[in-house]
């Protein structure tokens, strides 16, 4: 039978001060706030999913345990152990001093049920209702947006081990499909050398010799090709499960993503990094990316929108690390709208100031406010210094020369759209004292050209915003999102606790939920203190 009460004993029987729970403690407030987050009807029918012989648990206690897990960034095993020995955890969950908490398996099953029934963002959505109802988010109109890296849980390995582990994984799933041992199948197909944690530790070659490295790489690729051919032959006579096809596709990708043909007909490591490069066999959705020119990301990006003064997370989205920061903006806006915390404007860094992102966000009713990016070249006068009048279709250079002469050309950026290219008179350019520094064409006596962007109207709005008196103050407020993200990082968002982007997204929602709950507690305590004084 579903418990209609939250706790087995009244929490008033325990003094939180006596066990050292602070005024803003998460554990101190959880008994009070949990009934506002979830209701008994949210768990209707959950008991029908229990395994045979498993006693029903109090679903409020299990929900509270999952919140504590993400609040402190601990494993399920560590969570249960703390519920045994930590009086603060026992108080938060209403457990008697000698009462055992639900088991690790019960916690995992409950988490899976919540996700399946109510969605990954269930507690994140419910949590945002509390500050909205209590009037604690008066600053919804202007919010900030940024991203941070979340390192993948899977091992990030080099090309030699990627191919070798790809072979081992395919052998493992095929052997399971054929009801054979992996060792047996590997011996039968002469691939036993790959049943090791590291092929580089298994083989004895001179790693300082390029020919030896290339010979090993070539052998690995040939073995991978031979294995994929065998599995393809099997698929003609057997219906192979999805995990075989996934392992087969993954091996084909890792066997070719980093290599090129060498003059002797073998393979060698190619220079550069292939787009969408897989970096981990155990976490194949993880990717290489960059937060800046000097900061490499291995895994995922966590994209966040949040309020500037009240400091609540209003939207959170996980992407692989190679995705540009601006790409998830539309989905984040849609999240905020669904949760009734939609902003009128978002302030972000230059990465969010792409024309496409500004236009898409405007279509969703949100203005993007960013600083103008630095000029791509320091050896010429940047286009941003020219006054572009889109209404009258004319361009004025910094020296006051005006041109209305233009032609329509194909977009140099590669889209199918046409753009305008303005031409300044070469005679006037040659007479200008700044012609040598203006551009390479002007310095050669051919006159300066200005090519408009497909999103020129959006870029001109950004330029106008940067020139406005209010711009510096608004742009400085962007730093608030960095402070908010630092709290998420301290709660465990820097490192993925699960494999796969789907599960890392769930971790992001839960981390945002417990952070918002802690922020709600903090503001509530401070407000009460001000009322008393």
C-alpha positions, -999 to +999 in steps of 0.1 A: +000+000+000+013+035-009+024+055+021+002+086+025+025+101+051+060+112+044+078+099+075+075+069+098+080+091+129+074+129+135+106+148+127+097+170+157+109+142+179+144+150+168+161+184+176+181+195+145+201+219+167+212+191+189+227+172+160+244+203+145+223+211+115+228+247+105+200+272+098+206+269+060+213+231+060+198+211+032+190+183+056+173+206+081+148+219+055+142+188+034+114+174+057+095+207+053+101+212+016+097+177+002+059+177+006+058+208-016+080+191-042+062+158-046+027+145-037+014+110-030-004+108-064+030+113-081+038+077-071+005+061-079+011+026-093+048+026-085+043-005-062+031-025-092+066-023-106+083-037-076+102-070-081+086-101-066+095-104-029+108-068-026+090-050+003+075-016-007+095+014+005+083+049+014+086+068-019+090+101-002+121+087+016+135+074-017+129+107-034+147+125-005+176+100-008+180+108-045+180+146-037+207+140-011+227+120-035+229+148-060+232+175-034+265+160-022+276+143-054+280+109-039+274+073-053+243+052-044+265+030-022+279+060-003+244+075+000+230+044+017+260+042+041+255+078+051+219+072+057+230+044+082+255+065+101+247+103+095+222+117+119+216+147+096+206+123+068+184+104+091+167+136+103+162+147+067+145+114+058+126+109+091+145+076+099+148+065+135+183+062+149+184+024+146+162+022+114+178+010+082+174+031+050+161+016+018+187-004-001+209+007-030+187-013-055+156+004-042+171+038-047+181+029-083+147+014-091+129+045-077+151+068-097+143+048-129+106+049-122+106+087-117+124+091-150+101+068-169+069+081-155+076+119-152+107+126-173+143+134-165+134+170-155+106+162-131+122+174-099+139+203-117+105+215-129+088+210-095+117+228-078+113+259-099+076+262-088+086+269-052+106+302-057+080+314-083+051+308-059+070+325-031+080+355-052+117+349-049+125+354-086+117+390-094+145+393-119+133+369-146+133+395-175+172+396-179+190+363-174+225+351-182+237+322-203+270+302-204+285+267-205+310+246-186+327+213-193+315+180-178+342+154-182+329+120-194+329+089-172+344+067-198+382+063-203+397+087-229+423+067-248+446+070-278+440+056-313+458+023-308+437+015-277+405+028-292+407+004-321+418-025-299+390-019-274+365-015-302+375-050-315+372-064-279+338-049-274+325-063-307+339-097-299+322-096-265+287-088-278+289-112-308+301-140-284+271-133-262+248-135-292+264-169-302+262-182-266+300-185-266+327-173-243+346-142-255+380-160-251+367-189-272+355-167-300+387-146-300+408-178-303+386-191-331+389-158-351+426-153-341+420-121-322+431-131-287+457-103-286+429-077-282+415-092-249+436-068-228+431-035-211+459-019-232+472-031-265+502-009-260+511-028-229+505-061-246+528-057-277+565-054-276+576-028-302+599+002-303+575+031-297+601+056-308+602+040-342+575+054-366+577+023-389+570+000-359+541+022-348+526+022-383+530-015-387+510-021-355+484+004-365+480-012-400+476-047-383+449-033-360+430-018-389+433-050-410+420-071-380+391-046-375+382-049-412+384-087-410+362-088-379+336-065-394+334-087-425+328-118-403+300-100-384+285-089-417+285-125-429+268-136-397+241-110-401+231-127-434+221-159-415+213-145-380+192-117-367+217-098-347+206-076-317+210-039-316+241-039-294+260-059-321+251-033-347+261-005-324+295-021-316+300-028-353+293+009-362+315+021-335+345-001-346+341+011-382+343+047-370+373+044-347+392+023-371+392+051-397+387+084-379+424+091-370+443+075-399+455+080-434+472+059-460+510+060-460+531+058-492+540+021-485+503+011-486+499+008-448+483+033-424+496+061-402+482+086-377+468+116-396+475+151-386+447+171-370+415+159-353+386+145-373+352+163-367+330+143-343+360+121-332+350+094-308+373+096-277+361+067-256+348+032-263+329+030-230+313+064-235+310+067-273+289+099-272+317+118-256+337+142-279+367+165-279+358+202-277+371+236-266+359+261-241+387+284-253+418+283-275+438+269-245+411+248-227+403+214-242+372+195-231+369+157-231+333+147-229+303+170-227+292+206-222+267+217-197+248+248-209+230+269-183+206+298-181+201+315-148+188+346-131+214+373-123+204+386-088+184+358-073+208+332-088+184+304-098+191+279-126+162+283-151+174+260-179+201+234-183+211+214-213+239+188-220+256+185-254+287+168-266+318+189-262+322+196-299+288+215-301+291+253-304+280+271-273+252+290-292+235+259-305+215+248-274+202+284-268+168+278-284+162+246-264+172+264-232+147+291-240+120+265-246+128+250-212+124+283-195+091+289-212+078+254-202+088+261-166+073+296-167+106+314-160+112+327-195+134+358-199+129+387-222+167+389-228+198+368-223+232+382-217+261+360-228+297+361-241+307+366-277+300+329-286+262+335-283+264+365-306+261+347-339+236+360-363+218+327-365+215+325-328+203+360-324+176+355-351+164+322-338+162+335-302+143+366-314+117+343-331+112+327-297+107+361-281+141+365-264+168+392-272+204+381-271+228+407-256+265+401-262+297+420-266+310+425-302+336+398-310+372+409-315+382+416-351+395+385-369+424+404-384+446+431-367+461+441-400+431+459-414+403+482-403+375+459-392+341+459-408+326+469-374+342+504-378+321+510-409+286+525-406+262+502-425+228+517-432+205+488-442+175+511-447+192+533-474+216+506-485+248+525-481+281+521-462+302+549-447+339+543-440+356+557-408+370+585-429+335+596-439+335+583-475+301+569-485+293+543-511+260+530-525+275+509-552+270+472-546+265+439-563+247+407-552+270+377-547+268+342-533+273+341-495+311+335-489+302+316-457+288+288-478+250+292-475+227+293-505+216+328-498+227+359-516+244+389-500+254+424-509+290+434-516+297+471-514+326+487-534+344+519-525+359+539-553+395+530-557+406+565-566+392+578-533+408+549-514+442+556-531+440+592-518+432+581-483+459+584-457+448+551-441+447+531-473+477+509-464+462+498-431+426+496-444+427+462-461+449+442-485+428+452-515+430+489-506+467+487-500+471+473-536+452+502-551+420+483-558+397+499-532+380+486-501+351+461-503+325+454-476+305+421-478+274+420-457+264+390-436+233+369-442+224+380-406+236+416-411+204+431-395+210+410-363+247+420-362+239+456-366+215+454-336+243+440-315+266+468-327+239+493-317+234+477-283+272+479-276+271+516-283+242+522-259+248+537-225+233+507-207+255+482-224+285+481-201+264+475-170+244+447-186+275+431-200+292+431-166+262+414-151+270+383-172+296+373-146+267+362-124+263+331-144+299+321-138+293+323-100+261+302-104+279+275-125+307+273-099+280+261-074+269+234-098+305+223-103+309+220-065+279+198-064+295+174-089+286+188-124+323+188-134+324+150-137+298+127-152+285+101-128+269+081-156+278+069-191+261+084-221+246+119-228+211+108-219+222+100-183+245+130-180+215+152-190+196+136-161+225+144-138+224+180-150+186+183-142+191+167-108+221+189-099+201+220-110+172+209-088+192+204-056+211+236-063+179+256-067+165+239-036+196+250-016+193+285-030+157+286-021+165+276+015+193+303+017+170+331+005+142+319+028+165+320+059+179+354+050+144+368+044+133+355+078+163+370+095+156+404+079+120+402+091+131+395+127+156+424+127 
